[in-house]
Amino acid sequence: MADHKAYSPSTFPPQGLIQLQAVTCRLMLRYTHHASPYLASTVARYLRLLSEHPVVQNEPECRATYLHLLDDWQRLTLGRSYSHEPLAPVSMKPRQH
């Protein structure tokens, strides 16, 4: 498995939307196993790149989604106390009301 520090926004060409999306998802997944300020800020950088991508600029709903995620990840980098414990798994089951 590649180390997350090997990923850098500058390693992908700006036109590589699919690659940016894939790396961002991989970094988010990695964060669930090892929460760190470095990793959270890297996710935020990728989300900014995605929100600024030319294809995304032409899709207002998509851009709004990336900007919302960016805001969440930026807050996470500022307010989370980091530990080396993995985060609790997130259930994908619908809530019972």
N, C-alpha and C positions, 0 to 999 in steps of 0.2 A: 504494500500500500504506500502510495506517495505521501510524503509529509506535506501538510497544508501550507507550510512556509514556502514551498516551491511555487505556489500560485501567486501571481502578481497581475494586476490589471494590465500592465504593460506587456505581458507575454502573449496576449491575444490581439489580433488586429481589430480595429473598431467595427469592421463589418461583420465580425463573427458573432452575431446575435445568439445563435444556437449554442455556440461554445461558451459564451458568457452566461447564458441561462443554465447550462449544465454545470459549469464550475460553481456558480452561485448556489445551486441546489446541493451540490456535493459539500461545499463549505458549511452550509446550514446543517446538513446531516452530521458532518464532523463535529460541529459545535454541540450537538446533542450528546456526544460521547466525551467531549473535552471542552468545556466552556472556558474560554480565556478572553481577555480583553483584546489581544492581538487578532484572534480569529473573528470576534464580533466586529471589530473595526474593518477587517478585510471584507467581510460580508457586506458591510455598509458601503465600502468603496465599490464593490461590484454592483450593488443595487443602484448606486449613483450612475455608474457607466450604463447600466441597462436603461435607466430613466432618460438618459441623454442620447441614447442610440437613435439614429435617423429613422429607422423603421418604427420605433416606439413613439417618436415625436408625432407621427401621423396617426397614432391610435390613442386618443385621449383617455379612454377607459383603462387601457393597458398601462399607460404612463402614470395615471393616478394610482393604480395598484402598486407599481414599483415605488412611487414616492411615499405612499402610505407605509409600505414595508421598510423603506429607507428610514423614515421617521421612527418607526418602532425599533429598528436595529441601532440607530444613533442613540435613542434613549437607553437601550440595553447597554451600550458601551459606557454610558455615563453613570448608570444607577445600579448595576448589578454587583453584588459581592461575589467574587469568583472562588470556586473551590475546584478540587480535582475530582469531585464526585460527579458521575454522569447525571444528567437531568432525568427526572422521572419520565417514563414513556407516556406519550399522548395517545389517548384512546380515539379511534376513528369511529366508534359507535355513536349513533345519535343519542342525545340525552333523553331520558324518560321523564315526562312531565306529569 
